[in-house]
Amino acid sequence: MSNRRLIIKFQERIARFDYRPRTSHARIESHARKVLAEMASTRLLNTLRVTIILRKNLETMRDGDKALGWSYPRDHAKGKTSRAKHYPIKIDNTLPERELLRVLRHELMHVIQRAQGRLSYRTVKGQPVTYWRPVGHKGRSIAYPHDDTHPEWEDRPWEIEARHAEKAYR
């Protein structure tokens, strides 16, 4: 039996003469641990590795809006039934502390959704597809192809759940 535990690491690039006040890594980590403990079981959390990457300029999204943060699975599962265990989260480090922690809660919810197997992205016949399984849903996941039928960002059910988590877990 191995003694696994939740691992949280940081990556941050700091400009040489950037003296503006920052949210400390210890504060971000304690907030992340507290929120994750409320979101998921200890058994699930003990299998996860989260890397919080703080960057000044995140890429813009397809619609031209600037992303405040995002998460993604780093190591892809070897089999169809296993899931990734390492989830990097990128967050814009120019955000004020309160906003940074809100974005962190939002992205941590996506990590939990993926770790529980409720949210996944795959390519089917060359077309990217998002698969979503709501809590308590029986049967196959609901497929959302990335085409004209794909819902707008604010209407996607996994985003609605993540926005709820921003407010519910403080």
Secondary structure, DSSP 4 states (H G I P E B T S, - for coil): ------EEEEEE---TT--S----HHHHHHHHHHHHHHHS-HHHHTT-EEEEEEES-PPBPTTSPBPSEEE--SSPPSSSS----EEEEEEETTS-HHHHHHHHHHHHHHHHHHHTTSEEEEEETTEEEEEE--TT--SSPEEEESSTTSPPGGG-HHHHHHHHHHHH--
